[in-house]
Amino acid sequence: MIEPHVPAPPGPPPSWGAPGGTGAPAPLPVRPGTGRFLVLAGVFVCAACGLVYELELVALASYLMGDSVTQASVVLSVMVFAMGLGSLAAKRLRRFAAAGFGALEAVLALVGGSSAMVLYAVFAWTGGWGGLWADGPRVLLVGFSLTIGVLIGAEVPLLMELIQRVRRQDPGGAVADLFAADYVGALVGGLAFPFVLLPFLGQLTGALLTGTVNAVVGAALVLGLFRRDLTRRARWLLLTANVLVLALLATATVLADDFERAARHAVYGQDVRVAVRTDVQEVVLTGDADGRPLDLFLDGRLRVSDSDERRYHEALVRPAMDGPHARVLILGGGDGLAAREVLRHPGVRRVDVVEPDAGLVRLARHDPGLSALNEHAYGDPRLHAGTADAFRRLRSTPSAAYDVVISDLPDPDITASTKLYSQEFYGLLRRVLAPDGRLAVHAGPVADRPRTFWTVDATLRAAGLPAVAYRVGTRDARDARDAREDRDAAPAPDPGRVAAGLHAPAPRGWGFLLAARAAPALRLDPAAPRPRTLTPESLAGGARDAARTRVPGLPPSTLVHPRY
């Protein structure tokens, strides 16, 4: 096929950084067809690496700061904006496209590859995301997003020059080839991150390996294909810079495991006993040795503290069990602690636990400390645990299948949980409840976030499940005295946990909603063993406390219009 002739633009020919300054570009060491293929292959790899950097920042920010929608919006919007700035800035480098692209890829490999480790280090050793560094880490996240975006945006104009350097073609065809390789590379990078890099290498090593690949490909493309366009000094500088970048990334990769252990100890304290990354989340168990209380962290958030968990789980489960309770469904609760309270009641024939994280269930089954805390609930033949999506499970559940449903899920304003506090979800729960069945919902701290709490109430009512609200956390004089004695007898908190803000017990003032087809009465089952922390008087007081925080007129939350 005969290529169309494209007239050269007027004026002097561009300089490609060849020895001698301006003038005609030096010949390539390969045939034009091979050279064009190599450039497009480089575009493919660089695009894949760029998208991995973006996804890695989103994932790490969501893990450390929560609210994945906000973090994804911030990172991606800042990056796209920065890519425009990078494209404009690259106009000044077009006369030195080969040298500029080589230097840019070395910097991008170092910044993108090390970004996860730097962010995690700041989180671990500056007291989390609060205190003096309340805004610093977020500024650092935006800084990484801006820098990486500028570098990624500068790639396209330089690669456009390089692909035209190999063989002149009409600009429209060159742009089509370039962006086709770029988009396919982005697809591969986007799929490789969640299915290969994250599960098999983790965030730190995955980012470092991506930076290594980025540096190798960028250096190989420039020093291999366009080396004659560079002066001898430029070649040596570029080679030295890439060797240093690769050495830094390799060193960080070798030390990644030690770094992660040290950072974990800085965050959770020195008594980390179990730390595993399941298919769903990071699970960390601390304490349960030398008198230290057992704490369970899920994705960095304190989920269970044995100094306070009984108060939470008794309040969640016990009021819902006043009435028929032969068949019970627990949503979440993979730690087995809600199941422990359910199984105390006579007349329970079957308990189904639907927990998305099979790794947490295994830990609650076999870990000595956690299984002792849940009183070996998973060894009870009445308990049946399964891992499934809650929506899918409820859709396949027959109507009126359960007398009691316990919703032991993270707070509704955590993005991953929002759909499980929607009107559609509660409509499914209403269908699987028996006509006189009850639903208990953990709806977050009512005193601290009343609008969120009462939005859950409005959503339940919209689904045909009127609810009564109550809270726990207020201690009577005896509880306060016992707590002081326990605190005085306990070992001093670890300095690392103090710095990270993780030495405090579980949050006070949990809020709950007890719902049914008709407004339920808030009582305790008189046939069950007496609770250790809950009394009819404290339950009634908790209902009065919650009622005083009511926010009227709130609309329900739905799947397409979440309001948390």
Helices and strands as residue ranges (DSSP letters): H 32-65, H 68-89, G 90-96, H 97-125, G 131-133, H 136-166, H 171-192, I 193-201, H 202-220, I 221-225, G 227-229, H 232-254, H 256-268, E 272-277, E 282-286, E 295-298, E 301-305, H 309-317, G 318-321, E 327-332, H 337-343, E 350-354, H 358-366, H 368-373, G 377-379, E 383-386, H 390-395, E 402-408, G 415-421, H 423-432, E 433-445, H 450-462, E 467-472, H 477-489, H 495-500, E 510-516, H 536-547
